[in-house]
């Protein structure tokens, strides 16, 4: 695991919406005063006013559930595709959640977390380009050495916006519907214009 990235409240709401929609599985961790305990639960609801979330309280895989009391601190982690998220919260109430007209399940209401972090499973930390910034990049085959020849034929140069950066590379969203037919391992040249008034950065990539 690599460094954490703290998410904004807007992103937190979107993540909880998806978790509830998918009935996502979460791992909860708490300390009973003597040892750490973990159990699993599924997302059931998130409050529209962002005051609480609700997870079920049903034993999975024949495992016993630890007792929970209002005011108890709990750590919760869950995944969405390849992303893992963590947050801490407090138990607010125990009760039942109505799934449909005939089914209810035991459930716990937890306080809406003050913050939510993402752990990135990458060799290098990926930094997204800020939403209020446009980082334009040009890409062509052949690397920096082929820059002059590529610029003579504008069809050879593709343009796009940099979406994120890391020590290991970058993601560039191209302004065309289909990706180029470059083979894996193809040497490329990339020119990026940073919004600082200096000359553009030109590098070899693969």
Buried (B, 14 or more C-beta within 10 A) or exposed (E): EBEBBEBEEEBBBEBBEEBBEEEBBBBBBBEEEEEEBEBBBBBBBBEEEEEBBBBBBEEEEEEEBBEBEEEBEBBBBBBEEEEBBBBBBBBBEBEEBEEEEEEEEBBBBBBBBEEBBBBBEBEEBBEEBEEEEEBBBBBBBBBBEBBEEBBEEEEBBBBBBBBBBBEEEBBBEBEEEEEEEBEEEEBBBBBBBEEEEEEEEEEEBE
